[in-house]
Amino acid sequence: MKLNSLSILTAATLMLGAANANAGIAFDLYAGATAGIGGHKFTMDNYSKRESANSYGLVAGIDIPFVRLEGEYNYMTGEKVDVQILALNAYVKMPGLIIVTPYAGAGIGGVLKVDTVKSLIPANYELSGKAIYQGMLGATFDIPTLPIKVDVEGRLMYAPKLIDFEAPVNETAKAIHYDARVKLRYIF
């Protein structure tokens, strides 16, 4: 009788443990923050300017076994120009080790605000409202026993029509932003 009770108790414990271990396999919700260093390059017909820039952001998303989807806010500040954007990103996770998972991603978004007050660019301009596009390559480091993941990535962002300048210039500025980022994500 004792052996029967012990067997049932052991089987029940193993089944409950397996159920808890598989609870996070379907998906994980997360929120986090990013920080990066890199640069901007602005180009118009007769003008090109490259400057160093830092980026800061907030993210929220869902992590599914092979794919990750996230919404992102970015604030990129440079020597002359600050840019704020919203983006929706999708990542494909490559098979990796248990602790390290490489990934590739792409995103599309829009410019919220461009601040050129710090610059010598003419004050008469309008945001074009055009989309921005971005690509990312990186790796996720899973911290065992903690609900935290750290992403280290390289990112390239392209805005084909960042700013429309009015008279006397009558040109459209396009921009490329590149940086190396660290993203800290808290898994709920």
C-alpha positions as CSV (number, residue, x, y, z in Angstrom):
1,M,0.0,0.0,0.0
2,K,2.8,2.4,0.8
3,L,4.5,1.7,-2.5
4,N,1.2,2.4,-4.4
5,S,0.7,5.8,-2.6
6,L,4.4,6.7,-3.2
7,S,4.0,5.8,-6.9
8,I,0.9,8.0,-7.3
9,L,2.5,10.9,-5.4
10,T,5.6,10.7,-7.6
11,A,3.6,10.5,-10.8
12,A,1.5,13.5,-9.7
13,T,4.5,15.5,-8.8
14,L,6.2,14.8,-12.1
15,M,3.1,15.7,-14.1
16,L,2.6,19.0,-12.2
17,G,6.3,19.8,-12.6
18,A,6.1,19.1,-16.4
19,A,3.0,21.2,-16.7
20,N,4.7,24.1,-15.0
21,A,7.8,23.7,-17.1
22,N,5.7,23.9,-20.3
23,A,3.6,26.8,-19.1
24,G,5.9,29.4,-20.8
25,I,6.3,27.5,-24.1
26,A,3.2,28.9,-25.8
27,F,4.3,32.6,-25.5
28,D,5.9,35.2,-23.2
29,L,4.8,38.8,-22.8
30,Y,7.6,41.3,-22.1
31,A,8.4,44.9,-21.6
32,G,11.8,46.5,-21.6
33,A,14.2,49.4,-22.4
34,T,17.0,49.9,-24.9
35,A,20.1,52.0,-25.2
36,G,22.6,52.3,-28.0
37,I,25.5,54.3,-29.5
38,G,26.0,55.0,-33.2
39,G,25.4,57.7,-35.7
40,H,23.1,59.5,-38.2
41,K,23.7,60.4,-41.8
42,F,21.4,63.1,-43.3
43,T,21.4,63.6,-47.1
44,M,19.8,66.2,-49.3
45,D,20.6,67.0,-53.0
46,N,23.6,69.3,-52.2
47,Y,24.2,68.4,-48.6
48,S,25.4,65.5,-46.5
49,K,26.0,65.5,-42.8
50,R,27.2,62.6,-40.6
51,E,27.1,62.9,-36.8
52,S,27.4,60.7,-33.8
53,A,24.1,59.8,-32.0
54,N,22.7,57.9,-29.0
55,S,19.4,56.0,-29.0
56,Y,17.1,55.3,-26.1
57,G,13.8,53.4,-26.3
58,L,11.0,51.4,-24.7
59,V,9.6,48.1,-26.0
60,A,6.7,45.8,-25.4
61,G,6.0,42.5,-27.1
62,I,5.2,38.9,-27.3
63,D,7.8,36.1,-27.6
64,I,6.6,33.0,-29.4
65,P,8.9,30.0,-29.8
66,F,10.4,30.9,-33.2
67,V,9.2,34.5,-33.7
68,R,9.1,37.7,-31.6
69,L,6.8,40.7,-32.3
70,E,7.2,44.0,-30.5
71,G,6.1,47.6,-30.5
72,E,8.9,50.1,-30.0
73,Y,9.4,53.8,-29.2
74,N,12.8,55.3,-30.0
75,Y,14.4,58.6,-29.2
76,M,17.6,59.2,-31.1
77,T,19.7,62.2,-30.1
78,G,22.6,63.6,-32.1
79,E,24.8,66.7,-32.2
80,K,22.4,68.7,-34.3
81,V,19.1,66.7,-34.7
82,D,16.9,64.7,-32.4
83,V,14.4,62.2,-33.9
84,Q,11.5,60.3,-32.2
85,I,9.8,57.3,-33.9
86,L,7.3,54.5,-33.3
87,A,7.9,51.1,-34.9
88,L,6.5,47.6,-35.1
89,N,9.2,44.9,-35.3
90,A,9.3,41.2,-36.1
91,Y,12.2,38.9,-35.3
92,V,13.0,35.4,-36.4
93,K,15.0,33.4,-33.8
94,M,17.6,31.1,-35.1
95,P,18.2,27.7,-33.4
96,G,20.8,28.3,-30.8
97,L,22.2,27.2,-27.6
98,I,20.1,27.1,-24.4
99,I,21.4,30.4,-23.1
100,V,22.2,32.3,-26.4
101,T,19.8,32.6,-29.3
102,P,20.8,34.5,-32.5
103,Y,18.1,36.4,-34.3
104,A,17.4,38.6,-37.4
105,G,14.6,41.2,-37.5
106,A,12.9,43.9,-39.6
107,G,10.6,46.7,-38.7
108,I,8.5,49.5,-40.1
109,G,7.4,52.7,-38.3
110,G,6.8,56.4,-38.6
111,V,8.4,59.6,-37.5
112,L,6.7,61.3,-34.5
113,K,8.9,64.3,-34.2
114,V,12.2,65.8,-35.5
115,D,13.8,68.6,-33.5
116,T,16.4,70.6,-35.5
117,V,16.6,73.5,-33.0
118,K,20.2,72.5,-32.1
119,S,21.2,72.8,-35.8
120,L,21.9,75.3,-38.5
121,I,19.2,73.7,-40.7
122,P,16.6,76.3,-41.8
123,A,13.7,76.6,-39.3
124,N,10.9,76.3,-42.0
125,Y,10.3,72.6,-42.4
126,E,7.5,70.0,-42.1
127,L,7.7,66.4,-41.2
128,S,7.0,64.3,-44.2
129,G,5.1,61.6,-42.3
130,K,6.7,58.9,-44.4
131,A,7.7,55.5,-43.0
132,I,11.0,54.4,-41.6
133,Y,12.4,51.0,-42.2
134,Q,14.9,49.1,-40.1
135,G,16.8,45.8,-40.0
136,M,18.4,44.2,-36.9
137,L,20.9,41.3,-36.3
138,G,21.7,40.2,-32.8
139,A,21.7,37.6,-30.0
140,T,19.5,37.1,-27.0
141,F,21.1,36.0,-23.7
142,D,18.7,34.2,-21.4
143,I,19.5,34.7,-17.7
144,P,18.7,31.4,-16.0
145,T,16.3,31.5,-13.0
146,L,15.5,35.2,-13.6
147,P,12.7,36.6,-15.7
148,I,15.2,38.8,-17.7
149,K,16.6,38.5,-21.2
150,V,19.3,40.7,-22.6
151,D,19.5,41.4,-26.4
152,V,22.7,42.7,-28.0
153,E,22.1,43.9,-31.6
154,G,23.3,45.9,-34.5
155,R,20.6,48.0,-36.2
156,L,20.3,50.0,-39.4
157,M,17.3,52.4,-39.8
158,Y,16.4,54.2,-43.0
159,A,14.0,57.2,-43.4
160,P,13.7,58.0,-47.2
161,K,11.9,61.3,-46.5
162,L,12.6,62.4,-43.0
163,I,12.0,66.1,-43.4
164,D,10.5,68.3,-46.2
165,F,12.2,71.7,-46.2
166,E,10.2,74.7,-47.4
167,A,11.4,77.6,-49.4
168,P,14.1,78.7,-50.2
169,V,15.6,75.1,-50.0
170,N,12.6,73.1,-51.3
171,E,14.3,69.7,-50.6
172,T,13.6,66.5,-48.8
173,A,16.2,65.1,-46.4
174,K,16.6,61.4,-46.0
175,A,18.4,59.8,-43.1
176,I,20.2,56.6,-42.1
177,H,20.7,55.8,-38.4
178,Y,23.0,53.0,-37.4
179,D,23.9,51.8,-33.9
180,A,24.9,49.0,-31.5
181,R,22.2,48.4,-28.9
182,V,21.6,46.6,-25.6
183,K,18.0,45.7,-24.8
184,L,16.9,44.6,-21.4
185,R,13.6,42.7,-21.4
186,Y,11.5,41.7,-18.4
187,I,9.3,38.6,-19.0
188,F,5.9,38.6,-17.3
